[in-house]
Amino acid sequence: MDKGKISAIILAAGSGSRMKSDVHKQYLLIHDKPLIYYALKVFEESCVDEIILVTVPGEEEYCRKEIVEKYQFKKVTEIISGGKERYHSVYNGLKRLKHSEYVLIHDGARPFVTIDIIEKNIAAVKLENACVTAVLSKDTLKIADSSGYIEETLDRNKVWSIQTPQTFKTELIRNAYDKIIHSNCDGITDDAMVLETVSQHPIKIIPGDYQNIKITTPEDILIGELFLSKTAAHK
C-alpha cells in the first residue's frame, strides 16, 4: 500500500429538489461557472492525491466533458454514479478507492471550502482517524415535543453545525459503511453518523468557516454570488 495516499470523494448526485429548478443544482451557474466547479477547484489545488466525483446516474459523460475536461481537473480519477440516498453515493465512492489511507468526503454543493479547511482536516485525521468540519451554532436551539411545545434549550456553546469535508482513515469509514449498508439503516444524514451508529470511535471536531455554506435553496445562490463578488476565486 502507498502509505499516506489521500483521497477525496466529492458528491454531486443530489436532485436539488429544494432549489425549484429544472437544472440539477450542481450545474447551476454562479459567476458564469457551474456550482460544482468551485469545490473541485479547491480540491484540485490542495494536497489530495485523487478525487472520485459522484454524480447523478446517466450524467457521468456530461460531467467528464463539461466539467472535468473543460476545466482541466487532473486529479479526478473516476466519475461514478450515485445511489438512492447520500450515504449510498458515499459508499459507491468508498468502494472505488484503492491504496487510500485517508479520505475526505465533501458535498459538492459546498463551493466555499478552503485549502486551509482541507489541510486542517488532513492534519487532524492523521492523529484522530476521524474528524468533521463544523462551526458553533449562532442561534439558540431548542428541543420541542411532538405537539410543538418547547422541552429544552440547548447550551449554544456545545452545539455545532456540521459541515464537510468529513475526513477518516479509509479502512475505518469503509468498514463502518459496510455495516450500515448491510443493515438497511435509515435516517443517515452524514458520514460521522455512520461511524457513530456502528462504533464508539471518537470523532474530532475541526472548526470550519461560516462561509462554507451548502447551496440548497434559491436564496443560497444569492448568498454565494455575494461571497464570490468579494473574492478572486471565480477568476
Secondary structure as the mmCIF struct_conf table of DSSP 4:
data_model
#
loop_
_struct_conf.conf_type_id
_struct_conf.id
_struct_conf.beg_label_comp_id
_struct_conf.beg_label_asym_id
_struct_conf.beg_label_seq_id
_struct_conf.end_label_comp_id
_struct_conf.end_label_asym_id
_struct_conf.end_label_seq_id
TURN_TY1_P TURN_TY1_P1 LYS A 3 GLY A 4
STRN STRN1 ILE A 6 ALA A 12
HELX_RH_3T_P HELX_RH_3T_P1 SER A 17 MET A 19
BEND BEND1 ASP A 22 VAL A 23
HELX_RH_3T_P HELX_RH_3T_P2 LYS A 25 TYR A 27
STRN STRN2 LEU A 29 ILE A 30
TURN_TY1_P TURN_TY1_P2 HIS A 31 ASP A 32
STRN STRN3 LYS A 33 PRO A 34
HELX_RH_AL_P HELX_RH_AL_P1 LEU A 35 GLU A 45
BEND BEND2 SER A 46 CYS A 47
BEND BEND3 ASP A 49 ASP A 49
STRN STRN4 GLU A 50 THR A 55
TURN_TY1_P TURN_TY1_P3 PRO A 57 GLY A 58
HELX_RH_AL_P HELX_RH_AL_P2 GLU A 60 CYS A 63
HELX_RH_PI_P HELX_RH_PI_P1 ARG A 64 GLU A 69
TURN_TY1_P TURN_TY1_P4 LYS A 70 GLN A 72
TURN_TY1_P TURN_TY1_P5 LYS A 74 LYS A 75
STRN STRN5 VAL A 76 SER A 81
BEND BEND4 LYS A 84 GLU A 85
HELX_RH_AL_P HELX_RH_AL_P3 ARG A 86 LYS A 95
TURN_TY1_P TURN_TY1_P6 ARG A 96 ARG A 96
BEND BEND5 HIS A 99 HIS A 99
BEND BEND6 GLU A 101 GLU A 101
STRN STRN6 TYR A 102 ASP A 107
TURN_TY1_P TURN_TY1_P7 GLY A 108 ALA A 109
TURN_TY1_P TURN_TY1_P8 PRO A 111 PHE A 112
HELX_RH_AL_P HELX_RH_AL_P4 ILE A 115 GLU A 128
BEND BEND7 ASN A 129 ASN A 129
STRN STRN7 ALA A 130 LEU A 136
BEND BEND8 LYS A 138 ASP A 139
STRN STRN8 LYS A 142 ALA A 144
TURN_TY1_P TURN_TY1_P9 SER A 146 SER A 147
BEND BEND9 GLY A 148 GLY A 148
STRN STRN9 ILE A 150 THR A 153
HELX_RH_3T_P HELX_RH_3T_P3 ARG A 156 LYS A 158
STRN STRN10 TRP A 160 LYS A 169
HELX_RH_AL_P HELX_RH_AL_P5 THR A 170 SER A 183
TURN_TY1_P TURN_TY1_P10 ASN A 184 ASN A 184
BEND BEND10 ASP A 190 ASP A 190
HELX_RH_AL_P HELX_RH_AL_P6 ASP A 191 VAL A 198
STRN STRN11 LYS A 204 PRO A 207
TURN_TY1_P TURN_TY1_P11 TYR A 210 GLN A 211
BEND BEND11 THR A 217 THR A 217
HELX_RH_AL_P HELX_RH_AL_P7 PRO A 218 SER A 229
TURN_TY1_P TURN_TY1_P12 LYS A 230 LYS A 230
BEND BEND12 THR A 231 ALA A 232
TURN_TY1_P TURN_TY1_P13 ALA A 233 HIS A 234
#
